[in-house]
Structure formats: C-alpha cells, structure tokens
Amino acid sequence: MNYFSGMTFSDRFINVVKAVLPAPFTIAVLLTVFTWCLAFFFGNYEGELAQRFLAVATSWESGLWNNSLLVFAMQMMLMLALGHILALSKPIDKLIQKALFYCKDTASSAATVVFLTMLVGLFNWGLGLIFGAIFARKVGEKFSKLNLPLNYPLVGAAGYAGLMVWHGGLSGSSLTKVAEAGHLKTLVADFNSELASTLPNQITFSETVFSPMNSVVSIMLLSIIPLVIYRIGKYSNESVPNLKSDISAETSFSTSGAELLDYSKWVGSGFGFIVLIVALLKLFVQNNGELLSFFTPNNINLLLLSLGLLFHQSFSAFLKALEAAIGGVSGILIQFPLYFGIMGMMKASGLVDAFSQGMVSISNETTYPIFTFISAGIVNIFVPSGGGQWAIQGPIIVQAANELGVPLSKSIMALAYGDQLTNMLQPFWALPLLGITGLKAREILPYTLVLFVLGCTIFCAGLLLF
C-alpha cells in the first residue's frame, strides 16, 4: 500500500520535510560538523593531521565564545522577548479588539490580519510574530462564539506573515547591526583587515530600511498580499471553528509589605516612563534628533523595554508576560554560539575568501543581488535566524559586493529579503503561532506557500529594478 495514498499535497510535503529536515539545533550541529570537515580538508592550515585538527578546534572554540558576537546574541534575544511582552499587553489587546470589527467573513478577516501583522512585523519581529498569532486566535474565537463559518487555517497563515517582512523593517538583525557604529568594520576586520579599513563606519536606515527600493517593496507587500489573501478567502472552504477563549479572568488578591512594590501601577509605570525619557534623551541629545541613526539594537531594546513597562504598568504583570515570552528565545540562546563557532572556522581556514571568490566568478553587478537573495533563502532553511545568518554570510557578502562594485546597502537588503522569505517554508518560527492558534503546520502550509510565491516575485522585482 502506498504510504502517501489519501494524503493531500500539503500532507505529503510535511511528511517529506519531517523525513529530511531535523530540528534546528540538530541542523546547527550538522552544519558545524560539515564546516569542520571543510576547514580541515580544504582550509589553509599547515602542519600534520594532528596540528590541523588542533588548529580547527581552536578556531571553532574561539568563535564559539566570541565576546562581541555573544553581545549580539543577547541583543537579539532581548528584541524577541521584549516584543513578545509588548504583544501581551492590554493596549495591544485593545487594538486587536478594535480590529476585530472589520472581520466580517473569511476574506475580510484574513486580509485584515495579514495587513496589520505585516505592519507590526515591520516595527518589531517579536511583536509581529505574537501579535499575528493572538489576532488570528481572536478571530477564530469570535467566529466560534457566533457560530459562523471561517477558513481558520488561512487566517492563521495570515497571522504568520510578519515573519516575511521583518528583516526589512526596524528590527532586522543585519540592518540594525550595520547601523551600529563600527560593527561593519569589526565584522570584516576578522577576515580582511585591509577591506575593513575602507568600509563605512555605519550604514544607517536611510540606506536600508527607508531606501527607495525597500520603501517601494514594503508598499507593494502591504498592498498586493492583502488583496490576494482577500481573493483566496472569497473562494476557500470554511467550517465553524471550535475554539474557546484562552484568556482567564483576572482574580483579585491582597498584597502587603514589599509586594506592594511588585503590584504597584505607579511604580511600574513610573520606571517605564523614566526609561522612555532616557531613550528620548539619546534620540534628541546624543543623536541630535537623527531618527535614522537612532535605531540600533540597544536603542530599540531600550524603547521596547520602556513601552513594555508602561503598557503592563506593574512589575508583576511585566514579569508574568516575560514568563510566557522567555521560551521563545531558547533557540537563539543555544544555537547562536554554534553559528559563531562556524564563523570562527570559516575565518581561520580562509573559506570566506574562497566562497567570496566563487560568488564573484558567477556574478555580475546585476545578478549578484539575486544570487545573494537565493543563497540567503537557502541558508535560512538550515539556519532559521537572521542574526546567525548575518554572522555567517555577512563577511562573504561584503567582500563579494566590494569586488563587484555592488552597493553594500543593496547587498545587505538582498540577504534580508532572502532570509525573511523562506520563513514561509521554515516551520521553526511558526511554533509560537501554532501553539497559540491550535493549528497544525500542514494546515497553514498551503497558504504560506502562496505568500512565498508572492514575496519571491516582489523581492526579485525590487532587486532588479533598483
């Protein structure tokens, strides 16, 4: 009997993926072993086998605990956790409740969810991920309560769309890092000190996030995708979702002594206000009001921290949201050092130069951004982290772009587009959404494939036309 008989296309696809693609941590370990072998057999190390083995091991270990890269990992963990905390606050819940008014049927619901989720995702990836999941869940609860038919998997897929635009937004890992003074030089100096001395000190958001190319691409995404999703919703199969509200009523309690500080809205909001003042001082005093140079990982996290405290009001509510959010950063915590170890081996072995020369040999000024886009999409399947991917691919992209005369900002945007697009195929970041909505990966996959095709068309058009 055929194993695949009676299965839909999406069922077959999921089973094939499960058969060939292990967990992200396992992939990170396999990539480490693969890079280790490449460095050992093809790296520019000298000496006998034992000496080569020790040299590779040393370069791996030095990359594993690279202090500057570990700071980067912490910045990305905070960005996801604080965005998640913000998504669980009452003001965001009120925004969702108001948006539910426009959710009249499957088509209008899916279009509203996908538009707002992408908009929020452009602001912050963690916030967009959890906002979309909670919004999709609320839509399902509304239709379940009213006993109305809904294509709930389509709405769930729409709630995941923020991960298709995030890297081109304000919290994009590579974009926030190159906007940080000195980061680009430091990243490349480990591989090519001569090239590093010629690089700009920073690449601000005016050249990446708010560049003409990315502005047009973002507008196209926000315009075309909701329209297509709306049309799909008009002709999709529907059934009444069986969902109950997962929000429990608040219980009253009495506090005394030091607990009063934990639950005090005045203390929590007051501290949040102080943090917000510090962020504004950095913007208007330290950065002279230059908004585009303000958006670095530290400043974004400072802003998210202040808003999280202000929106939750009390420390107790903030910490309760943190407990719900902290699990989402576990992948970054344990996987990033492995990516940094890969980076260390690639640096010491000379593989970065080899890969850069390979990309240069098959590219020209026109095709290079497309090749970068494709390679970034493929790498994201195996390394589902924009930050980890930037650590590995960043030096290669910078060197190749420099040799071909392609603007660095465009090359970095090509990496960002490729990285974010294949999230529609990569289930790693969908796990929080699946947990909140109660959907299965195979239910949303047919619709995320549509998002993938649409995104691929729009991103390629942007890279070729600008």
C-alpha positions in Angstrom: 0.0 0.0 0.0 1.3 3.5 -0.9 2.3 5.4 2.2 1.2 8.7 0.6 -2.2 7.4 -0.7 -5.1 9.5 0.5 -2.9 12.4 1.5 -3.2 16.0 0.3 -0.3 17.8 -1.2 0.4 19.7 2.0 0.4 16.4 4.0 2.9 14.9 1.6 5.1 18.0 1.8 5.1 18.0 5.6 6.0 14.3 5.7 8.8 14.8 3.3 10.1 17.8 5.3 9.9 15.7 8.5 11.9 12.9 6.8 14.7 15.1 5.6 14.9 18.1 7.9 15.7 17.6 11.6 15.3 20.1 14.4 17.1 23.5 14.1 19.6 22.6 16.8 20.4 19.4 15.1 20.9 21.3 11.9 23.2 23.7 13.6 25.3 20.8 14.9 25.4 19.1 11.4 26.5 22.4 9.9 29.2 22.7 12.5 30.5 19.2 11.6 30.2 20.0 7.9 32.2 23.2 8.2 34.7 21.4 10.5 35.4 18.9 7.7 35.6 21.6 5.0 38.1 23.6 7.2 40.2 20.5 8.0 40.5 19.2 4.4 40.4 22.4 2.4 41.5 25.2 4.8 44.8 27.0 4.6 46.2 25.3 7.7 49.7 24.0 7.8 51.3 21.0 9.6 50.5 17.4 10.2 47.0 16.0 10.7 47.1 16.4 14.5 48.2 20.0 14.1 45.5 20.7 11.6 42.9 19.1 13.8 44.0 21.2 16.8 44.0 24.4 14.6 40.4 23.8 13.5 39.3 23.0 17.1 41.0 26.2 18.3 39.3 28.4 15.7 35.9 26.8 16.5 36.3 27.4 20.2 37.4 31.0 19.7 34.4 31.7 17.6 32.1 29.9 20.0 32.7 32.3 22.8 33.5 35.5 20.8 32.5 38.3 23.2 31.2 40.8 20.7 29.1 38.1 19.0 27.7 36.9 22.3 26.6 40.5 23.0 24.9 40.4 19.6 23.1 37.2 20.6 21.8 38.8 23.8 20.6 41.8 21.9 18.5 39.6 19.5 17.2 37.5 22.5 16.0 40.7 24.2 14.5 42.0 21.0 12.3 38.9 20.6 11.4 38.6 24.3 10.5 42.3 24.7 8.5 42.3 21.5 6.6 39.3 22.8 6.0 41.0 26.1 4.6 44.1 24.4 2.3 41.9 22.3 0.7 40.5 25.5 -0.1 43.9 27.0 -3.6 45.4 27.3 -3.1 48.3 24.8 -2.2 45.8 22.1 -5.2 43.6 23.1 -7.4 46.7 22.8 -6.0 47.3 19.3 -6.9 43.7 18.3 -10.4 44.1 19.7 -11.0 47.2 17.6 -9.6 45.5 14.5 -12.0 42.6 15.0 -14.8 44.9 14.0 -13.6 44.7 10.4 -13.5 40.8 10.4 -16.9 40.0 8.9 -16.1 36.9 7.0 -13.0 34.8 5.9 -11.9 37.2 3.2 -12.1 40.4 5.3 -10.6 38.6 8.4 -7.6 37.2 6.5 -6.9 40.5 4.7 -7.1 42.5 8.0 -5.0 40.0 9.9 -2.3 39.9 7.2 -2.1 43.7 6.7 -1.9 44.6 10.4 0.5 41.7 11.1 2.9 42.8 8.4 2.7 46.4 9.5 3.5 45.4 13.1 6.2 43.0 11.9 8.0 45.9 10.1 8.2 47.6 13.5 9.5 44.6 15.5 9.8 40.9 14.6 8.9 39.5 18.1 5.9 41.8 18.4 4.7 40.9 14.9 5.0 37.2 15.5 3.0 37.1 18.7 0.6 39.9 17.6 -0.3 37.9 14.4 -0.8 34.7 16.4 -3.0 36.4 19.0 -5.0 38.3 16.4 -5.6 35.1 14.4 -6.7 33.3 17.6 -9.1 36.1 18.5 -10.7 36.0 15.0 -11.2 32.2 15.5 -12.8 32.7 18.9 -15.1 35.4 17.5 -16.4 33.2 14.7 -16.7 30.2 17.0 -18.7 32.2 19.5 -21.0 33.5 16.8 -21.2 30.0 15.2 -20.1 31.4 11.8 -18.0 29.6 9.2 -14.4 30.6 8.7 -11.3 29.3 6.9 -9.3 29.4 10.2 -6.0 27.9 8.6 -6.0 30.8 6.1 -6.3 33.3 8.9 -3.6 31.6 10.9 -1.3 31.7 7.8 -2.1 35.5 7.6 -1.0 35.9 11.2 2.4 34.4 10.3 3.1 37.0 7.5 5.0 39.3 9.8 8.0 36.9 9.6 8.0 37.5 5.8 8.7 41.3 6.2 10.5 41.6 9.5 14.2 41.7 8.3 13.4 44.6 6.0 11.9 46.6 9.0 13.1 48.4 12.1 14.3 45.2 13.9 16.1 43.5 11.1 19.2 41.8 12.5 21.6 42.7 9.8 20.2 46.2 9.3 20.3 47.2 13.0 23.8 45.9 13.3 25.3 47.7 10.3 23.6 50.9 11.7 25.7 50.4 14.8 28.9 52.5 14.7 31.9 50.3 14.0 30.1 47.0 13.6 30.7 46.5 9.9 34.4 47.2 10.3 34.7 44.9 13.3 32.8 42.1 11.5 35.0 42.2 8.4 38.3 43.0 10.2 38.5 39.4 11.5 38.6 38.2 7.9 40.1 41.1 5.9 41.6 44.0 7.8 42.6 45.8 4.6 39.0 45.8 3.3 37.7 46.7 6.8 39.6 49.9 6.7 37.8 51.0 3.6 34.3 50.3 4.8 31.9 52.9 6.2 31.7 53.2 9.9 27.9 52.5 9.7 25.1 52.1 7.2 22.1 53.9 8.5 18.4 53.1 8.0 18.2 55.8 5.3 20.2 53.5 3.1 18.4 50.2 4.0 15.0 50.3 5.7 14.0 53.7 4.3 15.8 53.4 1.0 13.7 53.9 -2.2 14.0 50.2 -3.1 12.8 48.9 0.3 10.1 51.6 0.6 8.6 50.5 -2.7 9.0 46.8 -1.9 7.3 47.3 1.5 4.4 49.2 -0.1 3.9 46.5 -2.7 3.9 43.8 0.0 1.3 45.8 2.1 -0.9 46.4 -1.0 -0.7 43.2 -3.0 -0.7 40.5 -0.4 -3.9 41.5 1.5 -5.7 41.8 -1.9 -4.6 38.2 -2.9 -5.4 36.8 0.5 -8.8 38.5 0.3 -9.5 36.8 -3.1 -8.4 33.4 -1.7 -10.7 33.9 1.3 -13.6 34.6 -1.0 -13.4 31.1 -2.6 -12.0 29.0 0.2 -13.6 26.1 2.2 -15.0 27.1 5.5 -16.2 25.5 8.7 -17.2 26.8 12.2 -14.0 26.8 14.3 -14.3 25.1 17.7 -12.4 27.5 19.9 -12.9 28.8 23.4 -11.4 32.0 24.9 -7.9 31.2 26.3 -7.9 34.4 28.4 -8.8 33.8 32.0 -10.5 36.4 34.1 -8.3 38.4 36.4 -8.5 37.5 40.0 -8.4 39.9 42.9 -5.8 39.5 45.6 -4.5 41.3 48.6 -0.9 42.5 48.9 1.2 43.7 51.8 4.7 44.9 52.6 7.2 44.7 49.8 4.6 43.0 47.5 3.0 46.5 47.1 6.0 47.5 45.0 5.6 44.5 42.7 1.9 45.2 42.0 2.0 48.9 42.1 1.0 50.5 38.8 2.5 53.8 39.9 5.9 52.3 40.5 5.9 50.1 37.3 4.6 52.9 35.1 7.0 55.4 36.7 10.0 53.3 36.0 8.8 52.7 32.4 8.4 56.5 32.0 12.0 57.1 33.2 13.3 54.5 30.7 11.3 56.2 28.0 12.8 59.6 28.9 16.3 58.0 28.7 15.5 56.7 25.2 14.2 60.1 24.1 17.3 61.9 25.5 19.5 59.5 23.5 17.5 60.4 20.4 17.4 64.2 20.7 20.6 64.8 22.6 23.1 62.1 21.8 21.8 61.6 18.2 20.8 65.2 17.6 17.3 64.1 16.7 18.5 62.0 13.8 15.9 59.2 13.9 17.5 57.0 11.3 20.8 56.7 13.2 19.0 56.1 16.5 17.7 52.6 15.5 20.5 50.4 16.8 19.8 47.1 18.7 20.5 48.7 22.1 18.2 51.7 21.4 15.4 49.5 20.0 15.5 47.3 23.1 15.5 50.4 25.3 12.4 51.6 23.6 10.7 48.2 23.8 11.6 47.9 27.5 10.0 51.3 28.3 6.8 50.5 26.3 6.5 47.1 27.8 6.7 48.6 31.4 4.3 51.4 30.5 1.8 49.1 28.8 1.8 46.4 31.6 2.1 49.1 34.3 3.1 46.9 37.2 6.3 44.8 37.5 4.2 41.7 38.3 2.3 41.9 35.1 5.5 42.6 33.1 7.2 39.6 34.7 4.2 37.4 34.1 4.4 38.3 30.4 8.1 37.6 30.5 7.5 34.1 31.7 5.3 33.5 28.7 7.8 35.0 26.3 11.1 33.6 27.6 10.6 30.2 26.0 10.7 31.7 22.5 14.3 32.8 22.9 15.7 29.4 23.8 16.7 28.7 20.2 18.8 31.8 20.0 20.4 31.1 23.3 21.7 27.7 22.4 22.1 27.9 18.6 23.9 31.3 18.2 27.2 30.2 19.7 27.3 27.3 17.3 26.9 29.7 14.4 29.6 31.8 15.8 31.8 28.7 16.0 31.1 28.1 12.3 32.1 31.7 11.7 35.4 31.2 13.6 36.3 28.2 11.5 35.4 29.9 8.2 37.6 32.9 9.2 40.7 31.0 10.3 40.6 28.5 7.4 40.2 31.1 4.6 36.9 29.6 3.5 35.3 33.1 3.5 37.7 34.2 0.8 37.1 31.0 -1.2 33.3 31.4 -1.1 33.6 35.1 -1.9 35.7 34.4 -5.0 33.2 31.7 -6.0 30.3 34.2 -5.9 32.2 36.8 -7.8 33.1 34.3 -10.5 29.5 33.5 -11.3 28.0 37.0 -10.8 28.0 40.5 -12.2 26.6 43.8 -10.9 23.1 42.9 -11.9 22.9 39.2 -11.0 24.8 39.4 -7.7 21.9 40.7 -5.6 19.7 37.9 -7.0 22.3 35.2 -6.2 22.6 36.7 -2.7 18.8 36.6 -2.3 18.6 33.0 -3.4 21.6 31.9 -1.2 20.2 33.7 1.8 16.9 31.9 1.3 18.5 28.5 1.2 20.7 29.2 4.2 17.7 30.3 6.2 16.1 26.9 5.8 19.1 25.4 7.7 19.9 28.5 9.9 16.5 29.9 10.9 17.9 33.0 12.5 18.6 36.3 10.8 21.3 37.1 13.3 23.1 33.8 13.0 22.8 34.0 9.2 24.3 37.5 9.2 27.3 36.3 11.3 28.0 33.6 8.8 27.1 35.2 5.5 27.8 38.8 6.3 31.6 38.8 5.7 31.2 36.8 2.4 28.6 39.2 1.1 30.6 42.3 2.0 33.7 41.0 0.3 32.0 39.9 -2.9 30.0 43.1 -3.1 33.1 45.1 -2.8 34.9 43.2 -5.6 31.9 43.5 -7.9 31.2 47.2 -7.1 27.6 46.5 -5.9 26.4 48.9 -3.2 26.7 47.3 0.3 23.3 48.5 1.3 21.6 46.7 -1.6 23.6 43.5 -0.9 22.6 43.5 2.7 18.9 44.1 1.7 19.2 41.1 -0.7 20.3 38.9 2.3 17.4 40.3 4.4 14.9 39.6 1.7 16.1 36.0 1.2 16.3 35.3 4.9 12.7 36.5 5.7 11.0 35.0 2.6 11.8 31.3 3.4 10.3 31.7 6.8 7.1 30.8 4.9 8.6 27.4 4.3 10.6 27.1 7.6 8.4 25.9 10.5 10.8 27.0 13.3 9.4 30.4 13.9 5.8 29.2 13.3 5.9 27.2 16.5 4.7 30.0 18.8 1.8 30.8 16.4 0.8 27.1 16.1 0.8 26.9 19.9 -1.4 29.9 20.3 -3.8 29.2 17.5 -4.0 25.5 17.9 -3.4 24.9 14.2 -1.0 22.4 12.7 1.8 23.2 10.3 0.2 21.2 7.5 -3.0 23.3 7.8 -1.3 26.7 7.2 1.4 25.5 4.7 -0.7 25.7 1.5 -1.3 29.4 2.2 2.2 30.2 3.4 3.4 28.7 0.0 1.2 31.3 -1.7 2.8 34.0 0.4 6.2 32.6 -0.5 5.5 32.9 -4.3 4.1 36.4 -4.0 7.0 37.5 -1.9 9.6 36.0 -4.2 8.1 37.9 -7.1 8.0 41.2 -5.3 11.5 40.9 -3.8 13.1 39.9 -7.1 11.4 42.7 -8.9 12.7 45.2 -6.4 16.3 43.9 -6.6 16.2 44.0 -10.4 14.5 47.4 -10.9 16.6 49.4 -8.4 
